[in-house]
Amino acid sequence: MTKTFKSLLWMMLISFNVIAQTAPFEVYIEPLNISGLAGLQAFAWGQHNGKILAIGGRKDGLHERQPFAAFDVPGHNTNLIVIDPVAMQSWSAPLASLPTAMQEQLSSTNMQFYQEGDYLYVAGGYGYSATSADHITYPNLTAIKVPDVINAVINANAFTSYFRQITDTMFALTGGYFNKIYNTFYLTGGQKFIGRYNPMGPNNGPGFIQVYSNAIRKFVINDNGINLTISHLPSIIDTNNLHRRDYNVAPQIMPNGQEGLTAFSGVFQKNVDLPFLNCVNIDSNGYNVNNAFSQYYNHYHCAHIPLFSASANEMHTVFFGGIAQYHDSVGILVQDNNVPFVKTIARVTRTGTGVMSEYKLPVEMPAYLGAGSEFIPIESLPHYANEVIKLDDLIADTTLAGYIYGGINSTAPNIFFTNNGTQSTASSQLFKVFIIKKSTVGFDQLNVQSTGSLKMMVSPNPNDGDFTINYSLKSNTDVKITIHTQEGKLMEVITLKNQSSGDHQYVKSMNNKYQTSAYIITLETAHEKVTQKMMLNID
């Protein structure tokens, strides 16, 4: 029996974190290449009659760490891009004919956007403003008449009259989400960032101002096609739970049949530079934080699809790749606090009783793709008023649901600390996304930890042999911590007697005892057991 086979067998024997479940549907992606199409990430989009309008975003990959290189002007997308995925054609036109204020905002990155009928509303965004002589977050809302702009770009006609812009500091956000519940618009999360990005913080080198909104901002748009005004409604403020940006907020049909939203994961927690694992559910009555659910995959903004089955009263949201603190390896959660790029395609399902669970799908992105990408649904697909797809109304065995476009394509999981601009690119790739209703191989892996209560986390991870295991207990119990090598050799068993309910920490030092790069740590109580892989930095 080879070492590799032993390792694989060991992984299979202890992979109790995942359970195969028959899937309600499966997802299949198929590459679609359009010659000459530009690569984009973190852009805004609208659509009309099968054609896609892409605005803003970045033409490069992951931003560099050096302030002088991060979010530089050459990386701005200063063109309007139109894509016809059926005819496999694309067109572009420069923003140069628009007023300067519009040009600057619409070439920014991480704008919030929402399409209502013919109009795409674009709020905020971050980028360099020549007018301000600095990087700013734009305090603007721009209304764009999508059908007319698409036709103008294709036919090389003037389009200036199809853009209108107002200034309102409420819209000075980047990395948040623009949604609608019934007749009210919502801007959830995000931040205002002024100045150059600097990973050393605001007081080292070029300084910056960073203010999280910590809010759900509510308003009504009054637009008769000529005059554009805003009626502000009271905001919801939560400095701990709404301290989120660069994440996914997806429209939902809640268990009571009402429209809602769920804010999934997001960065960064207020007291630690790690993603949130919980989610926030939002409806017309307010919001609630769901701490009974943890999302381990797909933490960063990525393409996602919301689908609701009325017959089963189940809400499904599928996420495609991106960036995450965890990924799966043969049924074991691998924790990496450097928060790398991942290939994972995962589904979060909410039952009619409100219980949420996470499933890893048997397909993956073909590369480290997805961060900053967008899913553009087929317009004629059966859907609710809030764009949630009606799963029960997809009659065919296989349905083309839409297209994924753009995002960051990284050459490796962890490139941030070595990034000089060559390790990643903005992807020009499209994918057709198919929903398969009657798959014969539809087995998704339930991530048991997503519904568990232990909330185990190793920090730091990777580490140099000194680390802390954080966990939570619902009731008094003994706790057993077991450490194995990746090959299955038992290294240590620690028993902690009569631990009280609440949050706990166990500090461990390897003292150079172990000389391999990966270990499997199992945390077990009388009621629950979880396993994660820990990585060591070996010189």
Secondary structure, 3 states (H helix, E strand, C coil): CCHHHHHHHHHHHHCCCEEEEECCCEEEEEEECCCCCCCCECCEEEEECCEEEEECCECECCCCCCCCCCCCHHHECCEEEEEECCCCEEEEEEHHHCCHHHHHHHCCECCEEEEECCEEEEECCEEEECCCCEEEECCEEEEEEHHHHHHHHHHCCCCHHHEEEEECHHHCCECCEEEEECCEEEEECCEEEEECCCCCCCCCCCCEEEEECCEEEEEEEEECCCCEEEEEEEEEECCCCCCCECCEEEEEECCCCCEEEEEECCECCCCCCCCCCCEEEEECCEEEEECCCCCCCCCCCECEEEEEECCCCEEEEEEEEEECCEEEECCEEEECCCCCEEEEEEEEEECCCCCEEEEEEEEECCCECCECCEEEECCCCCECCCCCEEHHHCCCCEEEEEEEECCEEECCCCCHHHCCCCCEEECCCEEEEEEECCCCCCEEEEEHHHHCCCCCEEECCCECCEEEEEEEECCCEEEEEEEEECCCCEEEEEEEEEECCEEEEEEEECCCCCCCCEEEEEEECCCCEEEEEEEECCC
